[in-house]
Amino acid sequence: MRARLSVLPLVVLGWALFSGLSLPARAAEPEQKSTAPIIVFMTDYGTLDDAVAVCKGVMLSIAPNARVIDLTHQVTAYSVADGARYFARTSLYYPAGTIFVGVVDPGVGTQRRSIIAKSKRGHYFVVPDNGLITIVQDRDGIESAREITNAAWMLPQPHSATFHGRDIYAPAAAHLARGEDWSKVGAIVAQPVRLAIPAAAIDASGITGHVVSLDGPFGNLITNISADRFRELGYRLGDPVDIKVGEQTFSLRFVNTFGDVAVGQPLLYIDSSNLLSVAINQGNFAKAHGIAPPVKLFVARPRR
């Protein structure tokens, strides 16, 4: 009798499963969400030596749960303007609370300040106070900025006069990533240093702007002329456009993408950041014509 009774629960369970009978279920496991802080790291150090790895080691020693993401370490050497552009473009795609560390610092070791700035979008920027956050400030606004003077947010002394990325910026970012109160880092900075970035100007003859950077290894010319400003001239896709870059003049077709012209042919197009750009299909415009930014650019009005 005991043997027969022992199999009864199994029979009932099997019948319940096949008949759809509702049985008590285990509570669903809560979804695991990552709370690891994000540090986005940008420098002009390059990757030929250990500088980037050393800075990452400092960050992870202080904040071992942080995710350190490389923006780039190939910023044109000493080009604060390039760094400012990369920060502005990249920060659009990261959540509030992301910590951006930028070391493009031709004034390292001088009296220039080291700061943490918080944008109104909720991003933190740990940078030398040399204009790296100018474009972010213009687009998003700066909620607050503070000078990094608290020794507890740095590596212990003595500090190198030439490696503040290791001694100041990496540890400050890591303390932020640990959730420490950044108001303790130092005094408020009322107005961070700004770059003097000339705006494109339009008149009866056309638009005057600048080639401000190159698109990575491709040699495309990136300008400070927005798509909206360029469209004020009235160009249509397929139109020829007369431009002057420095002292060189060109006539280019305005097209949608590279493949709209033959391989080796130049073109004018709107890039992924909604800026007017110049390229050669499967070529290098800057190298072909010896162009190094910054350089003045003029776009004439249509011939018609």
C-alpha positions in Angstrom: 0.0 0.0 0.0 2.8 2.4 0.9 4.4 1.8 -2.5 1.2 2.6 -4.3 0.7 5.8 -2.3 4.2 7.0 -3.0 3.6 7.2 -6.8 0.3 9.1 -6.5 1.9 12.6 -6.2 3.9 11.9 -9.3 0.8 10.9 -11.2 -1.0 14.0 -10.0 1.9 16.2 -11.0 2.1 14.6 -14.5 -1.6 15.1 -15.0 -1.4 18.7 -13.9 1.4 19.5 -16.3 -0.4 18.0 -19.3 -3.8 19.3 -18.4 -2.7 22.9 -17.7 -3.6 22.8 -14.1 -2.1 25.8 -12.3 0.4 25.0 -9.7 2.4 27.2 -7.4 5.5 28.5 -9.2 8.8 29.7 -8.0 9.2 33.5 -8.1 11.0 34.8 -11.1 14.6 35.7 -10.6 15.0 39.4 -10.6 16.7 40.8 -13.7 20.4 41.5 -13.1 21.3 45.0 -14.1 24.8 46.3 -14.4 25.5 49.2 -12.2 29.2 49.4 -13.0 30.2 53.1 -13.5 31.5 54.0 -17.0 34.7 55.9 -17.6 35.4 57.1 -21.2 39.1 57.8 -21.6 40.6 60.1 -24.3 44.2 61.2 -24.8 46.8 62.2 -27.4 49.2 59.7 -25.8 49.1 57.2 -28.6 49.5 53.5 -27.9 53.2 52.9 -28.5 54.1 52.9 -24.9 52.6 52.2 -21.5 51.0 55.6 -20.7 47.4 54.6 -21.4 47.8 51.3 -19.6 49.3 53.0 -16.5 46.4 55.4 -16.3 43.9 52.5 -16.6 45.7 50.7 -13.9 45.3 53.7 -11.5 41.6 53.9 -12.3 41.0 50.2 -11.7 43.0 50.0 -8.5 40.8 52.7 -7.0 37.5 51.7 -8.7 37.8 48.0 -9.6 34.2 47.8 -10.8 34.5 50.6 -13.3 34.2 49.9 -17.0 36.9 51.9 -18.8 36.1 52.6 -22.5 38.7 54.0 -24.9 37.3 57.0 -26.8 40.6 57.4 -28.7 44.3 57.9 -27.8 45.1 59.2 -31.3 43.9 62.8 -30.8 46.2 65.0 -32.9 49.0 65.8 -30.6 48.3 69.0 -28.6 45.1 69.6 -30.4 42.6 70.7 -27.8 40.2 71.6 -30.5 40.1 68.0 -31.8 39.6 66.7 -28.3 36.7 69.1 -27.7 35.0 67.9 -30.9 35.4 64.2 -29.9 34.0 64.9 -26.5 31.0 66.7 -27.8 30.2 64.1 -30.5 30.8 61.0 -28.3 29.0 62.2 -25.1 25.7 62.4 -27.0 25.6 58.6 -26.9 26.4 57.9 -23.2 24.0 57.9 -20.3 23.9 60.5 -17.5 26.6 59.8 -14.9 29.2 58.8 -17.4 32.7 60.1 -16.5 34.8 61.4 -19.4 38.5 61.8 -18.8 40.4 63.9 -21.4 44.2 64.4 -21.3 45.1 66.6 -24.2 47.3 68.9 -22.3 50.0 71.0 -23.9 50.2 73.1 -20.7 50.9 70.2 -18.4 52.9 71.2 -15.4 52.2 74.9 -15.8 49.7 77.1 -13.8 46.7 75.8 -15.8 44.1 74.3 -13.5 42.8 70.7 -13.4 39.0 70.5 -13.1 36.0 68.3 -12.9 32.9 69.8 -14.7 29.4 68.4 -14.7 27.3 69.2 -17.7 23.5 69.8 -17.6 23.1 66.5 -19.4 24.6 64.8 -16.3 28.0 63.9 -17.6 31.3 64.5 -15.7 34.4 65.7 -17.4 37.8 65.3 -15.7 40.2 67.5 -17.7 42.8 70.2 -17.8 41.1 73.6 -17.8 42.2 74.4 -21.4 39.0 74.5 -23.4 38.4 70.7 -23.9 34.7 71.2 -22.7 34.0 74.3 -24.8 31.7 72.6 -27.4 29.9 70.5 -24.7 29.4 73.7 -22.7 27.9 75.5 -25.7 25.5 72.6 -26.5 24.6 71.2 -23.1 25.6 73.8 -20.6 27.7 73.3 -17.5 25.9 72.8 -14.2 29.1 73.3 -12.1 32.9 73.0 -12.2 35.5 72.5 -9.5 39.2 72.7 -9.4 41.0 69.4 -8.4 43.0 70.4 -5.3 42.1 67.8 -2.7 45.1 65.5 -2.3 42.8 62.6 -1.4 41.6 62.6 -5.0 45.1 62.3 -6.4 47.9 59.8 -6.2 50.3 60.4 -3.3 53.0 63.0 -3.8 55.5 63.5 -5.3 53.7 64.2 -8.6 55.3 64.2 -12.0 55.3 67.6 -13.7 54.6 65.9 -17.0 52.2 63.0 -16.2 49.1 64.5 -14.7 47.0 61.9 -16.5 48.4 59.3 -14.1 48.7 61.4 -10.9 45.6 63.6 -11.1 43.0 62.8 -13.8 43.0 59.0 -13.5 42.6 58.9 -9.7 40.0 61.8 -9.7 37.9 59.9 -12.3 38.1 56.7 -10.2 37.0 58.5 -7.0 34.0 59.8 -9.0 33.3 56.3 -10.2 33.3 55.1 -6.6 30.4 57.5 -5.9 32.4 59.9 -3.7 31.1 63.4 -3.1 32.7 65.4 -5.9 32.0 68.7 -4.1 34.9 67.8 -1.9 37.4 67.9 -4.8 38.1 71.6 -4.6 36.7 75.1 -4.9 34.1 76.1 -7.5 35.4 77.3 -10.9 33.1 80.1 -12.0 34.1 80.0 -15.7 36.2 77.2 -17.2 38.6 78.3 -20.0 37.1 78.4 -23.4 38.4 77.9 -26.9 38.0 80.7 -29.4 36.0 78.8 -32.0 35.1 81.0 -35.0 31.6 80.6 -36.3 30.9 80.1 -40.0 29.6 83.4 -41.6 27.3 83.8 -44.6 27.1 86.8 -46.9 26.1 87.7 -50.4 29.0 85.8 -51.9 28.8 82.6 -49.9 29.9 81.1 -46.6 33.2 81.5 -44.9 34.2 78.9 -42.4 37.1 76.6 -41.5 38.4 73.1 -42.0 38.6 72.2 -38.3 39.8 68.6 -38.4 40.3 65.4 -40.5 38.2 62.3 -40.4 40.6 59.7 -39.0 42.9 58.0 -41.5 40.7 58.8 -44.5 41.8 62.4 -44.9 38.3 63.8 -45.3 38.0 67.5 -44.4 35.6 68.2 -41.6 34.4 71.8 -41.5 32.5 74.0 -39.0 29.7 74.7 -41.5 26.5 73.0 -40.5 24.2 71.3 -42.9 21.5 73.9 -42.2 23.8 76.8 -42.9 25.1 75.2 -46.1 21.5 74.6 -47.3 20.8 78.3 -47.0 22.9 78.7 -50.2 20.2 76.7 -52.1 22.3 73.8 -53.4 20.7 70.6 -54.5 22.1 67.1 -54.7 24.2 66.7 -57.8 25.0 70.4 -58.1 28.7 71.5 -58.7 30.0 73.6 -55.8 33.0 76.0 -56.0 35.1 76.1 -52.9 38.4 77.6 -51.8 40.5 75.8 -49.1 43.4 78.1 -48.1 44.7 79.3 -51.4 43.5 76.3 -53.4 40.2 76.3 -55.4 38.1 73.2 -56.3 34.8 72.5 -58.0 33.1 69.5 -56.4 29.8 67.8 -56.8 27.4 67.9 -53.8 26.3 64.4 -53.2 24.8 62.1 -50.6 27.6 59.6 -50.1 31.0 58.5 -51.5 29.8 56.0 -54.0 27.8 58.7 -55.8 31.0 59.7 -57.6 33.6 57.5 -59.4 36.5 56.1 -57.4 39.2 58.7 -57.2 36.8 61.6 -57.6 36.3 64.4 -55.1 32.9 65.2 -53.5 31.2 67.5 -51.0 28.7 65.8 -48.6 27.1 66.1 -45.2 28.8 63.9 -42.6 27.4 61.9 -39.7 27.7 64.9 -37.4 25.6 67.0 -39.8 28.6 69.1 -40.9 29.8 69.9 -44.4 32.7 67.7 -45.4 35.1 67.2 -48.4 36.5 63.9 -49.5 37.8 61.7 -52.3 36.0 58.5 -52.9 38.4 55.8 -51.7 41.2 58.4 -51.5 42.7 60.9 -49.1 41.8 64.5 -49.9 44.0 66.1 -47.2 47.1 64.1 -48.3 46.4 64.6 -52.0 46.3 68.4 -51.6 48.6 69.0 -48.7 45.9 70.3 -46.4 46.4 70.5 -42.6 43.7 72.0 -40.4 42.9 74.6 -39.2 42.6 76.3 -42.5 40.1 78.8 -44.0 37.3 77.5 -46.2 35.0 79.5 -48.6 31.9 78.0 -50.2 30.6 80.1 -53.1 26.9 80.6 -53.9 25.5 78.5 -56.7 26.4 79.5 -60.3 22.8 79.6 -61.4 
